[in-house]
Amino acid sequence: MVQRPRLRLLVLGDLKDGTQVAIKRLSAESKQGTNEFLTEIDVISNVRHPNLVRLIGCCVEGNNRLLVYEYAENNSLSNALLGPKSRCIPLNWQTRAAICTGTASGLAFLHEEAQPRIVHRDIKASNILLDKTLVPKIGDFGLAKLFPDAITHISTRVAGTMGYLAPEYALLGQLTKKADIYSFGVLLLEVISGESSSKSTWGEDMHVLVEWTWKLREEGRLLEIVDPDVEEYPEEQVLRFIKVALLCTQATAQQRPSMKQVVHMLANETEIDLQNAVPPGVLKEPRRKMGSLGDLALDTSSSQSTRVNAAGSCTTQTRDMNSCNFSTTEVSPR
């Protein structure tokens, strides 16, 4: 994981009107920590949506940086789905589908309706909070970037979480909405499979979740990715969700749909065409570290060029990655 300021739950409390709140304290030991604190306030205080966590207030006193949020009774999706079995919440398919569509709706609002547009940069299971009725709420906007309408991409320091990083963002630091969409695709597969994208591997080649799903698709066995704990599910809907995830994680950013299109596809309002789909872009732990870019080390043991699949080639890391079809690129934290 790319290093970030330490953000931790400090206490649960009640306001005078009886409203339960979650209070988080952000480390102020560095300028980065202060910047993240200010970013979170600026972004989340100006947006309202049922699937976005609500910021109730904040406090700055001495070295203390406190954020007061609405309380999510069921903690995060990571704890509910991917945590220790003793702490997991049984989630049937209907609930999982609602979590996916709700998260997609919140992300589509950030990308298409918020003014200015917002790219979250850290969509992952631990940042999807669940309220008492398991309604998903996107939280932790400390890494978010504002995108005025005239801006197509931002070149920025790479930040986020391994397993969810889009290849073009991790390697070149070129941030667009499509980086969030890649992360959402990974999240979709985690919800469907009940497996962590960063901790689980399959097969002799140690495939990560996105790779394994693509392999099952090629072999006509997509439903094998479904969490065994889900006893009953509508096959057609589950297959649709998996196909949406594969489109969201396409190696080339331009081949990924917009979040508005994702919402329509999940609701079965749009046809899903995988005819021109290519293998997903995947970031993995390297065999050895040979170089670095930002906060990531790139495995260049085979050559100085980025590794690509047969559908395209790219001879240098400085080229526009949207012009290439990338398969597996291996990186790790420094």
C-alpha positions, 0 to 999 in steps of 0.5 A: 500500500502507498503510504498515507497519513494515519487515520484512525477511529478515535471514539463513538459518541452521541450529539446532544440530540442523540445522534450517534457519530464516529470521530476520527483523528488524523495525524498532523505530524506532517504537511501531508496529513494537514493537506489530507485533512483539509481536502477531506473537509473541502470535498465531503462538506460540499456534496450530499448523496444517500451513498456518500458518508456525511461529514457532520463537523470538524475540529482543529485544536493544537495538533489535533485534527478531528473529523465527525462523521455520521455513524455506520452501524455495520462498520465497513464492507471489508469487515463485513465481507472480507474480515475474520469469519467471526466478525463477518455479516452473512450477506445474501445475493440481494444484499450484495447486489444492493451494495454494488448498485448503491456504491456505483450510484454514489461514485456516478454522482461524484463523477457526473453530478458533483460540482466540480467533479470528484475522483475519489482515488481510493475506492476499496472495501474498507472505504465502503461503510454500511449503515444499520440497514446495510446501505453502502456509503462511500467514505474517506475522501482524504485522497480525492481530487477535484476535476473542473469540467475543462480538465481531462486528467491530472498528473499527480503523485500516486496514492491508493491501495495495492490491488485496486490501482489502475495500471495507467495511474500507478505507472504514470501518475495520470489520474482520470475518472477511469482510475476509480472505475478500475477500482470499482471493478475490483470491488465488484469482484470482491463482493461477488467472490467474497475474496480479497483482491490483494490477499487471495490467489488461484491456480499454479500461476498464482493468479490474482482475483481479476486474472482468475476471473478472466481465465474462468471467462475464457473457459466458460466457468464464470459462475465458479467465482461466486462466493460459496456462502451465497446459496441462492442467486439469479445466474443471469444477474450475477453473470451481468455483474461479473461482466461489468467488473471485467469491463471496468478493469480493462487494461486500456482506460479508454475501454472502460465504461463511465460510472453512469454506464456502469449504473445502467448496466448493473440495472440491466438497462444496457447491453453488455458487449465483451466481444472487444474486451482484452485481458484486464490490467493487473498490478502484482508483487514483483519478483525483484525490484529494479526501479521506481516511479513515484511510490511504486517499484516496477519490475523490469527484469525482462526488459526496460519496456513495460510488459504487454500482451499480444494485442499491443506493445509499448516500448517506454514507460513515458508513452500515453498508456491509453494507446496500448493494451496492457496485460500484467505489469508487476509493481509493489510498494517501495 
